[in-house]
Structure formats: C-alpha cells, structure tokens
Amino acid sequence: MPCKQATLLIEQQNAGEIPFFQKIRLRLHLMICKWCRAYNRKVHAMESMMKKIFTQDAPEKFSKNELELFKDKLKDKLK
C-alpha cells in the first residue's frame, strides 16, 4: 500500500469506520512505515487536543449588564 493511500485511510479511520480488510492493510503498513506511524500519532494527538478545546464549557465572557448596554448603544445607532 502506498503512503498516500495509508494517510487517506488514517483520516477515514479518524472520521469514522473503515472496512475490516482496509483496517488490516493499514495496520500492516503502519508496522512497516515509520513516516505514516508518525503521521498517525500526530493526527490522533491533534484530534484529542481539538476535542479538549471544543468540549470545554466556555466561560461567560460578558455580564448581563454589559450585554444590555451594548444592545442599548446598538439601538441608538440604528435610530
């Protein structure tokens, strides 16, 4: 399997499920190719970092008073 196909399978596996036969071929390729193994590790690391960033509850950045003040100023400018 060429590396180009292996990286595509890594991305597909990360996005969802790949067929059993393709999964076996990918595992065999990853055992042999150090470049694709490194790519696989980086993809998984980036995915876990992104999950941490996007699943954290975002703190409320503005108070209710600030939002009301902003709305009032916006209404005044629109008049």
C-alpha positions in Angstrom: 0.0 0.0 0.0 1.4 3.4 -0.9 1.8 6.0 1.8 -0.7 8.3 0.1 -3.4 5.7 0.4 -2.4 4.9 4.0 -2.7 8.6 5.1 -6.2 8.7 3.4 -7.2 5.6 5.4 -5.8 7.2 8.6 -8.1 10.2 8.0 -11.1 8.0 7.2 -10.5 5.9 10.3 -10.3 9.0 12.3 -13.6 10.3 10.8 -15.5 7.1 11.2 -15.2 3.4 10.4 -13.2 1.8 7.6 -13.8 -1.7 6.3 -12.1 -4.6 8.1 -9.8 -5.5 5.2 -8.7 -1.9 4.9 -8.1 -1.7 8.6 -5.8 -4.8 8.4 -3.9 -3.4 5.5 -3.4 -0.1 7.3 -2.1 -1.8 10.4 0.4 -3.8 8.3 1.5 -0.6 6.6 1.9 1.2 9.9 4.1 -1.6 11.2 6.4 -1.1 8.3 6.4 2.7 7.6 7.8 5.0 10.3 6.6 8.1 8.4 2.9 7.0 8.4 3.2 5.9 12.0 4.4 9.4 12.9 1.6 10.9 10.9 -1.0 8.6 12.6 0.3 9.7 16.1 0.1 13.4 15.1 -3.4 13.0 13.7 -4.5 11.4 17.0 -2.8 14.0 19.1 -4.4 16.8 17.1 -7.8 15.2 17.4 -7.5 14.8 21.1 -6.4 18.4 21.5 -9.2 19.7 19.4 -11.7 17.6 21.4 -10.4 19.1 24.6 -10.7 22.7 23.3 -14.1 22.4 21.8 -15.8 20.3 24.5 -14.8 22.6 27.4 -17.6 24.8 28.6 -16.8 28.3 27.5 -17.0 30.7 30.4 -19.4 33.6 30.1 -17.3 36.5 28.8 -19.8 39.3 29.2 -22.1 40.1 32.1 -25.7 40.8 31.6 -25.2 44.5 32.3 -22.6 44.7 29.5 -24.9 42.9 27.1 -27.8 45.3 27.9 -25.5 48.3 27.5 -24.3 47.0 24.1 -27.9 46.4 22.9 -28.9 49.9 24.0 -26.0 51.5 22.2 -26.7 49.5 19.1 -30.4 50.6 19.1 -29.3 54.2 19.5 -27.0 53.9 16.5 -29.7 52.3 14.4 -32.2 55.1 15.0 
